[in-house]
Each structure stands twice: as C-alpha cells, then as structure tokens.
Amino acid sequence: MAQPSLATKFMLALLILLVVFSETINAATYTVGGSDCWTFNMATWPQGKHFRAGDTLLFKYDQTIHNVVAVNRGGYQRCITPAGAKVHKTGKDEVKLRKGLNFFICNVTGHCESGMKIAIDAVEQPQTTPCHASSMSRRCDLVFGAGSGSGDDKFGISNQSRFSFQARALPLSQVVEVSSIFRVSSKKPNERQI
C-alpha cells in the first residue's frame, strides 16, 4: 500500500489541529478606527460590528500624543481615569474584550472630551462547536486569520480565511488510525530493508 505524501500528512495534521483548537480560532482582531486608527470622534466606529468576549482590540496611534485607558462607565461618561487604571502607551496596544460593556478613553487632557473614547459591548462566545451536526454528517466552518494589521479591511477586521468541510460518520472498518499515517521510518532514503 502506498504511503501518504508528506503534504497529505501535513494537511491532515493541520485539519486535526484546526478542529481541536477551533474555539480560539473564532476570536477576531479589530483595529480600532480601521484605517484611521485610534483618534478623535470614535463614537460611531463600533456600530455595525459584532464583538465577542475574547476578541482583541488593536489600538494603533502616535504614542507621543495619545494613549489608551480601560475605564468603567463613569470614567467613560465623565472622561476621568479611575485610580489604578492601566494606561497603555506603546502605540500598538492589544486589549482582549471581556463579556459585557468595555470602555476605553485617551486620558491626555482634552482628548476624551473631543471624542477619543469608545464603548464596546462584547457578547459571550457561543458554547457550540464550529460544526453543525445532523444525524450522519457534520458541516464544520473554520476560520483562521492573520494579525499583521497591514491587511485590515475597511472595518478594521484582520484578514481572515473561512472554509467549510463535510465530515461523515464512517463505519469502524474505514477509520484510519492517525498514528499509522504519521509513522516515521529510521531507514535512509537509499537504504533497502533485508
């Protein structure tokens, strides 16, 4: 019987990893402000986007004149920084969203008052798997994204590829043991076994 090619083994391993780690794959990265980055008049930027707990906000800005502070509702409404709040100031800060309302401001004097603030409502991640089960088959939607930031679309969402595959229940006689696919030979390429 012919051995599967290295490419086939790699694709199978990748597919297994994608299915196993599908929960983390579902998280998205949003560049706050899209191509305009973190700046003034941000109130409308979140509109039309669907944020989930675990998604990441990427704040890009000139670190010499701006910053980012996660605040509570009062801090957001009154443009004040609560005692002990973490001030992000690298110019490329990533913040993971918590379930519920998340508030962010720039606490440089006058910036929050000029609209450099956002409120994000992040809903809970769905508890279902990425597969939609029927009696004898599953359709699985997998998403994997790149977080370079340079390819962000006009909405500030990082490039993502989405594909679906069909998995059907197989009789036990047709199930292949994964370890047999990844068998490693110690034999050298031109060496014959006697």
C-alpha positions as CSV (number, residue, x, y, z in Angstrom):
1,M,0.0,0.0,0.0
2,A,1.4,3.4,-0.9
3,Q,2.4,5.7,1.9
4,P,0.6,9.1,2.0
5,S,2.8,12.0,0.9
6,L,4.3,14.5,3.3
7,A,1.9,17.2,2.0
8,T,-1.1,14.9,2.8
9,K,0.2,14.2,6.3
10,F,0.8,17.9,6.9
11,M,-2.8,18.8,5.7
12,L,-4.3,16.1,7.9
13,A,-2.3,17.3,10.9
14,L,-3.4,20.9,10.2
15,L,-7.0,19.9,9.9
16,I,-6.9,18.0,13.2
17,L,-5.3,21.0,14.9
18,L,-7.9,23.3,13.5
19,V,-10.7,21.2,14.7
20,V,-9.2,20.8,18.2
21,F,-8.4,24.4,18.6
22,S,-11.5,25.9,16.9
23,E,-12.6,27.8,20.0
24,T,-9.5,30.0,19.9
25,I,-9.8,30.4,16.1
26,N,-13.2,32.0,16.5
27,A,-11.7,35.2,18.1
28,A,-11.3,38.2,15.9
29,T,-8.9,41.1,16.0
30,Y,-10.3,44.6,15.3
31,T,-8.1,47.6,14.6
32,V,-9.8,50.4,16.4
33,G,-10.8,53.1,14.0
34,G,-10.0,51.0,11.0
35,S,-7.5,52.8,8.6
36,D,-8.0,56.0,10.7
37,C,-6.6,54.2,13.8
38,W,-7.3,55.4,17.4
39,T,-8.1,59.1,17.0
40,F,-10.9,61.6,17.7
41,N,-14.6,61.2,17.1
42,M,-14.6,57.4,17.6
43,A,-18.2,57.0,18.9
44,T,-19.6,55.6,15.7
45,W,-16.7,53.2,14.9
46,P,-18.2,50.2,16.8
47,Q,-21.6,50.5,15.1
48,G,-22.4,47.5,12.9
49,K,-19.7,45.3,14.3
50,H,-20.4,42.2,16.4
51,F,-17.9,41.9,19.2
52,R,-17.5,38.8,21.3
53,A,-15.8,38.2,24.6
54,G,-12.2,37.1,23.7
55,D,-11.9,39.3,20.6
56,T,-8.9,41.6,20.6
57,L,-8.9,45.3,20.0
58,L,-5.7,46.7,18.5
59,F,-5.2,50.3,19.3
60,K,-2.7,52.0,16.8
61,Y,-1.8,55.6,17.5
62,D,1.1,58.1,17.8
63,Q,2.4,57.2,21.3
64,T,3.9,60.7,21.7
65,I,0.5,62.3,21.8
66,H,-2.1,59.6,22.7
67,N,-2.7,56.6,25.0
68,V,-5.4,54.1,25.8
69,V,-7.0,53.5,29.2
70,A,-9.7,50.9,30.0
71,V,-12.2,52.6,32.3
72,N,-15.6,51.9,33.9
73,R,-18.9,53.5,32.7
74,G,-18.4,56.6,35.0
75,G,-14.8,57.1,33.6
76,Y,-16.2,56.9,30.1
77,Q,-19.1,59.3,30.7
78,R,-17.0,61.9,32.7
79,C,-13.7,61.3,30.9
80,I,-11.8,60.5,34.1
81,T,-9.2,57.8,34.8
82,P,-10.0,55.7,37.9
83,A,-7.2,55.2,40.4
84,G,-5.1,52.2,39.5
85,A,-6.3,52.0,35.9
86,K,-3.8,50.6,33.4
87,V,-2.6,53.2,30.9
88,H,-1.5,51.7,27.6
89,K,1.1,53.8,25.7
90,T,3.0,51.7,23.2
91,G,1.2,53.0,20.1
92,K,0.2,49.4,19.2
93,D,-1.7,48.1,22.2
94,E,-3.8,44.9,22.2
95,V,-6.7,44.5,24.7
96,K,-8.8,41.4,25.0
97,L,-12.5,42.1,25.4
98,R,-14.4,40.9,28.4
99,K,-18.0,39.8,28.3
100,G,-20.3,42.9,28.7
101,L,-19.6,46.6,28.3
102,N,-15.9,47.6,27.8
103,F,-15.0,51.3,27.9
104,F,-11.8,52.9,26.6
105,I,-10.6,56.5,26.6
106,C,-7.5,58.6,25.8
107,N,-6.7,60.4,29.0
108,V,-4.5,63.1,27.5
109,T,-6.0,66.4,28.5
110,G,-9.0,67.3,26.3
111,H,-8.8,64.2,24.0
112,C,-11.6,62.1,25.6
113,E,-13.8,65.2,25.7
114,S,-13.1,65.6,21.9
115,G,-14.5,62.1,21.3
116,M,-11.4,59.9,21.7
117,K,-13.3,57.2,23.5
118,I,-15.3,54.1,22.7
119,A,-17.8,51.8,24.3
120,I,-17.9,48.2,23.2
121,D,-20.5,45.6,24.1
122,A,-19.0,42.1,23.8
123,V,-21.4,39.2,23.9
124,E,-20.4,35.7,25.2
125,Q,-18.7,33.3,22.8
126,P,-21.1,30.6,21.7
127,Q,-20.7,27.4,23.5
128,T,-21.3,25.3,20.4
129,T,-18.6,23.8,18.3
130,P,-17.9,25.2,14.8
131,C,-19.6,22.0,13.5
132,H,-23.3,21.8,12.8
133,A,-24.4,18.3,13.5
134,S,-27.0,16.3,11.7
135,S,-27.8,12.6,12.0
136,M,-24.9,11.2,10.0
137,S,-22.8,14.2,9.0
138,R,-21.3,17.4,10.3
139,R,-20.5,20.6,8.5
140,C,-17.6,22.5,10.0
141,D,-16.8,26.1,9.4
142,L,-13.3,27.0,10.4
143,V,-11.9,30.5,10.4
144,F,-8.2,31.3,10.6
145,G,-6.8,34.8,10.5
146,A,-3.6,36.7,10.2
147,G,-3.0,39.5,12.6
148,S,-0.4,41.6,10.8
149,G,-2.6,44.6,10.8
150,S,-1.4,45.7,7.4
151,G,-4.1,43.8,5.6
152,D,-7.0,45.1,7.7
153,D,-10.2,45.7,5.8
154,K,-12.1,49.0,5.9
155,F,-13.9,47.9,9.0
156,G,-10.7,47.2,10.9
157,I,-11.0,43.4,10.9
158,S,-7.9,41.4,10.3
159,N,-7.6,39.3,7.2
160,Q,-9.4,36.0,7.7
161,S,-10.0,32.9,5.6
162,R,-13.0,30.8,6.1
163,F,-13.7,27.4,4.7
164,S,-16.2,24.6,5.3
165,F,-15.7,20.9,5.1
166,Q,-18.1,18.0,5.3
167,A,-17.3,15.2,7.8
168,R,-19.4,12.0,7.6
169,A,-19.7,9.2,10.1
170,L,-17.6,6.2,8.9
171,P,-18.0,2.6,9.7
172,L,-15.3,1.4,12.1
173,S,-13.7,-0.7,9.3
174,Q,-12.9,2.5,7.4
175,V,-11.4,4.5,10.2
176,V,-7.7,5.1,9.8
177,E,-5.5,5.2,12.9
178,V,-3.8,8.6,13.0
179,S,-0.6,7.1,14.3
180,S,-0.2,4.9,11.3
181,I,-0.4,7.9,9.0
182,F,2.5,9.6,10.8
183,R,4.8,6.6,11.1
184,V,8.4,7.7,11.0
185,S,10.9,5.5,9.3
186,S,14.5,5.4,10.5
187,K,15.5,3.9,7.1
188,K,17.7,6.2,5.0
189,P,16.3,7.1,1.5
190,N,18.5,4.8,-0.5
191,E,18.7,2.0,2.1
192,R,17.0,-1.3,1.5
193,Q,15.4,-3.4,4.2
194,I,16.5,-7.1,4.1
